[in-house]
Every structure is written in C-alpha cells, then in structure tokens.
C-alpha cells in the first residue's frame, strides 16, 4: 500500500525499490501514465510505440530543417 504525496501543486506515488527492480525502471526514465477512471486504475508503463515514433519524427524534422541545404544538394545529384 502506498500513499499519494503532495509534490508542489501536483501529487506523486513512490514506487517501491523492488517494483522498480522487477520492471527494470530507473529514476528519471520517461514513462507513460494512463488513467482508466471506469476501473479506478492508473497504469504506468514504458512509452508505447507511438510515443517513440513521435520522438523519432521530431528528431527527423529538426535534422531536416538544420541540414536542408545539404540534403537538397545531395538530391540534385
């Protein structure tokens, strides 16, 4: 049993060390938090594939913007 604690204007639940170890979670790691109000549940998991795809997409957009001239020059050859 864990208590909900106040952290600034938000709240948090501390994950016990054994749960962190069993799930191979590390402090500072990004996780997905999904609420299921109809079940009274909150599910904490590693980011789902779509979140990882968004990270790659965002990185790709920045790369293309930064190197647009070089990429355009390569496509002309």
BASE-547528 format. One line per 3 residues: for each residue x, y negated, z of C-alpha. Coordinates in nm, 2 decimals. Each point is the difference from the previous one (the first is absolute). Layout:
! BASE-547528
X,Y,Z  ...
//
This chain:
! BASE-547528
0.00,0.00,0.00  0.14,-0.34,-0.10  -0.12,-0.35,0.09
-0.05,-0.28,-0.25  0.23,-0.28,0.10  -0.01,-0.37,-0.09
0.28,-0.13,-0.22  -0.04,-0.37,-0.07  -0.34,-0.05,-0.15
0.00,0.37,-0.13  -0.01,0.34,0.17  0.22,0.31,-0.02
0.01,0.36,0.10  0.34,0.14,0.10  0.08,0.33,-0.18
0.17,0.25,0.24  0.35,0.11,-0.07  -0.10,0.36,-0.07
-0.26,-0.11,-0.26  0.26,-0.23,-0.17  0.24,0.29,-0.01
-0.25,0.26,-0.13  -0.11,-0.23,-0.28  0.35,-0.13,-0.08
-0.12,-0.36,0.05  0.26,-0.26,0.09  -0.04,-0.34,0.17
-0.03,-0.27,-0.26  -0.13,0.24,-0.27  -0.30,-0.12,-0.20
-0.31,0.21,0.05  -0.35,0.00,-0.14  -0.28,-0.07,0.25
-0.35,0.09,-0.11  -0.32,-0.04,0.22  -0.29,0.25,-0.02
-0.26,-0.19,0.20  -0.27,0.26,-0.07  0.22,0.26,0.18
0.15,-0.23,0.26  0.35,0.08,-0.14  0.31,-0.18,-0.11
0.25,0.20,-0.21  0.37,-0.09,-0.01  0.20,0.15,-0.28
0.28,-0.06,-0.24  -0.09,-0.24,-0.28  -0.21,0.16,-0.27
0.12,0.03,-0.35  -0.19,-0.31,-0.12  0.19,-0.21,0.25
0.33,0.13,-0.12  -0.10,-0.06,-0.36  -0.08,-0.36,0.09
0.34,-0.04,0.16  0.17,0.12,-0.32  -0.23,-0.21,-0.22
0.08,-0.31,0.21  0.37,0.07,-0.02  -0.02,0.06,-0.38
-0.19,-0.33,-0.05  0.28,-0.19,0.18  0.27,0.19,-0.19
-0.16,-0.08,-0.34  -0.05,-0.37,0.10  0.36,-0.03,0.11
0.15,0.17,-0.30  -0.25,-0.09,-0.27  0.25,-0.17,-0.23
0.24,0.30,0.01  -0.29,0.25,-0.05  -0.13,-0.20,-0.30
0.34,-0.01,-0.15  0.03,0.38,0.04  -0.34,0.06,-0.16
0.11,-0.20,-0.31  0.28,0.25,-0.08
//
